[in-house]
Amino acid sequence: MQLTPADEYFTHQTSLPHAMVASSDPAWRERYWISLQDVVGGDTVVTLGLGKYPNTDVFEAFVAMSHAGTQRNLRLSRTLLPHSTEMAVGPLQVAVVEPLRELRLRLGPNESEVEFDVTWRARTEPLLEGRFFQISRARVTYDAIRYVQHGRCSGTLRAPGVDMTLTEDTWWGERDHSWGTRPLPRAPGMPPGERPEWRMLLFAPLQLPEFGAHVYLQEAPGGRAVHLSAGLTPRVGGEPETEAIVAVEHDLQWVADAPAPTLAGGTLVLRLSDGRALEFGLRTLPGRAHLRGGGYEGWNGWFQGQWRGEQTAEHDVWDLTDPTQLYRYAKAGSDHLVEVTHDGQSGYGIVEYMVLPGYHRYAEAMPPRRAT
């Protein structure tokens, strides 16, 4: 066992130091996901993430920047100990300037050639999702919780052909912070994995001028919600919505014959416990960062949470205009920039979506069968 600076504070939840967690499951992790978007240009999305795996001694991170038909990916990993409280790996650092209000995100020189120094400031209060609990083969595979928050960004961003100054009126951003047990890639000797019960996934943090909305929905064939966590959140300092969201309805349109499911737009209807129905229109913009560049579902041997040594970095550049490769890039979902409208107001946000074979709707979202 090892003490860290966090052990100085009265914040312990178990009879262990902060470097350890109550569960010994190697799949236990704590992660940040942060997405930044140019809502005026509509074509640039930067997504980054950090992950801490206390039971495998891993701290990892990624950056994926999509701009003008090109995506640049950077994947980073290090040993967690002895620096278990540092939110940094290689050239990437995330600093909490003020909890739940302000973060500073810095990426120094690296082989991906993406660099930034960005301040993310909260626009809304955080929204705490419901606890996500699932069992597979008599084993807990999901036991996690997260909060989601909407914000604005300022700072600088550079990459080949890109030299941008970010301002809060032109760059918006969303983030989440999750912790708990979530599935890791299957290791040799483990029982075969089960197909997920859900066949359609929708994760949508959306910002409007006076409030934020968030939907995390997993649906099984027939439309039954396997998981639903949704809510409305006020501007910073505002009063929260008192009524719960009890159902989400969706009518989505898709780009025909796209090489991977590609959202075009549609509507979401959030039904509240008092009978109100709030309708949101969606229109996708070109900006779309594919999460597989960060190791989601694995990429060329890089899987999230796996040990990769004391300090490891790798990068690649994807041509998003190549239809023969887009399915591989988009397989694990993407952060797709959308314009959202509601009650005469407009805003922006990110939609992550997946549609799998066997879902009862949106057959048009499935790509044409590829030649073998």
Disulfide bonds with the S-S distance in Angstrom:
none
